[in-house]
Amino acid sequence: MTGHNRALGASGEAAALAWYVAAGYVEVVRNWRCRDGELDLLVSRDRLLVVCEVKTRSSDRFGTPAEAVTVAKAARIRRLTARYLGEHPWHGDVRFDVACVMGGVVQMIEAAF
């Protein structure tokens, strides 16, 4: 991954987090990693934990951000979430969102999968 792509991804994650904070959520963790992969953003509000996959694009030349979250990617995120919850028990509901960031605009797909 190039430095430009890292910076673009980080800016998208920051924009998604700002969207959640404005909606009353609290950051739990960003870029949680294990040997099997990474979860981009986890936030919570009340008894709800949201696992958010952030997809940032500078254009839709290679597809929209939402198109990058395939069935296989969603399954991987679910497996990683199960692993995270095994290490950090949560006593509430869990929701999976996708944040699509393009041109600095955040489009949130809540309960995406």
HELIX and SHEET records of a PDB file:
HELIX    1   1 GLY A    3  ALA A   22  1                                  20    
HELIX    2   2 ALA A   66  ALA A   68  5                                   3    
HELIX    3   3 VAL A   71  GLU A   87  1                                  17    
SHEET    1   A 5 VAL A  26  CYS A  34  0                                        
SHEET    2   A 5 GLY A  37  ARG A  45 -1                                        
SHEET    3   A 5 LEU A  48  ARG A  57 -1                                        
SHEET    4   A 5 ASP A  93  MET A 102  1                                        
SHEET    5   A 5 VAL A 105  ILE A 109 -1                                        
END                                                                             
